[in-house]
């Protein structure tokens, strides 16, 4: 279950319906799916995607997504710091960033501008989030540095990060 935090207002929201309303009002899609399938740390991509095909396939077809992959990072991943650094700086993508968390957790930080406070959504198993294209955000694996999530794309090239170099993320990152 997700947790929404607005640090500058010292606000924490735990209610899924309230989180969904907050995010939807800002163009971010949030849904809760069942994530009851346990996986080994080294489970392969096909196994993970196959276990959720009954939910994933209709979602992808109705939203025009063409492909899916899995991000599977554990604290002992050989490229942990490289992966963490890649997502930790504020960036945008030219297409939506969709993740369905099947295990672990991750923190999506948002900088929507226009007077909006910076906010964070900590996603956990069962949370699906879709960050709209061209939305300034960054992603932190959190203190556990363990995330297993299915990512869906229209075209993987649209998911390449374009960094803003704003430095805003530096004020909020856990490091």
N, C-alpha and C positions, 0 to 999 in steps of 0.2 A: 504494500500500500504506500502510495506517495506521501511525501511531506513537502508542503510549500512554505518557504521561508522568505520574509522580506526583512533583511538584516537592519536596514536603516530605520525601520519602524518597530523593530523588535517584535515582529509578528510571526507566528507559526500557525499554519493551518493543517490539520490532520484529517478533516472530514472529506472523503472522496468526492461527494457531490459539490461541496463548496470549492474544492480544488478545480474540478471540471468546469464549473461556472466561471471562475476567475480566469483560467487559461483560455477557454473558448471565447470569452469576451475580448481576448487579445490575439485571437487567430491561431492559438496553439491547440491542437487536438489532443485530448487525453481520454483514454479508455482503460478499463480494467478487464483483462482476460484471465481465464484460469491458467495458471502455470504450475501444474501439479506433477509434471514429469521430472523425476530426478535424473541427473546426468553425472557421469564421471567427469573429473576435471579435464580429462583429455578426450572427451566425446567429440566426434568429428562433426563437421558442418552438416552433412547430409542427414545424420541421425537427429540432430537438433531441429533442423528445418522440417524433416519428415514427421516428427512428433507433433508439430503444430500446424501441419498442412491444412487440416480441417478448418482452422480459423484464418490462417494466413492466406490461402489461395483466394477465398472470396473477397477478403480485404484488398488484396493486390489487384484483382480483376476489376473491382468496383472503383478503384482509385487510379488505374492506369499504370501501376507499377509492374516492371518487367522482370526484375531479378532480386534475389535475396542472398545475403551471406550472414556469417556469424562472427561477432567479435567475442573472443573468449580469452580474457586476461585474468591471470592469477598472480598472487604476490611474488611467485618465483618465475614468472615469465621472463625469458632471456632478453626481451626487448621492452620490458615494463617502462623504464624511464623514457625511452624514445617515444613510445605510444602515448604515455601520459603527457609529455611535453607537447606533442603534436596537437592534442585536443584542448590544452589548458589555456591557450591564448585566444582572445576574442576573435571570431571569424564569422563569415557567412558562407552559404552554399547557394548555387544557382538552382537547386531543386530542394524540395522538402527533405528534412532529415527525420526518418522514421525509425524508431527502435522499439522493439518488444522485449522486455527484460524477462528472461527465463530463470535467472539466478543472480545472486549478488546485488549490487546497487551501483548507481551512478548519479551524479549531480549535474543537471543542466542549469546553467546560469544564463539569465536573459538581461539584455540592455536594450530595451525597446525605444529609448529616447522619448522626446515629446513630453517631458515632465514625469514620466513613469519611473517609479523606484526600481532599482536593480532587484531581481528576485531569483530564487533558486528552487528548482523542483528536484527533490531526491526521489529517484525512481527505484523501485524494487521489483522482485519477481511478480509478474502479473500486470505490470504497468506498461501501457503502450503510449508513446508520446510522438507527436509529429510536429516538428519545428518548421514553420513555413519558410520557403525559399527567401533568401535575402534578409533573414532575421539575425541581428547581431546576438551572438551567444558564445558560450564556451562550455566545455564538458570536463568534469573532474571525476575521477574514479573513486573519490572519497577515501576515508582513512583505511578501509579494508583492502583497497586496490584489487577488488575482485568483481568482475562483471562478465556476465554471459548474456548476450543480447542478439536478437535477430534484427538485421538492418535490411530495409527494402528500398529499392531504387527504381526510377524510370530508366536512368542511364548512370552507371557508376561515375562517369566523368562529371556529372552534375553535383557529385558529392565531394569534389575536391575543395578543401578549405581555402578561402580567400581571406587572409588576415587583415584586420582593420588597423593594427598598430596603435590602438587608442590608449592602451595601458590601463584601462578601467579594470580589467580582470585582475591586475596586480593588487588591487585594494581588497579583493574578496577571496582570493585563493588560499587554501589551507596550507599548502606547501608543507 
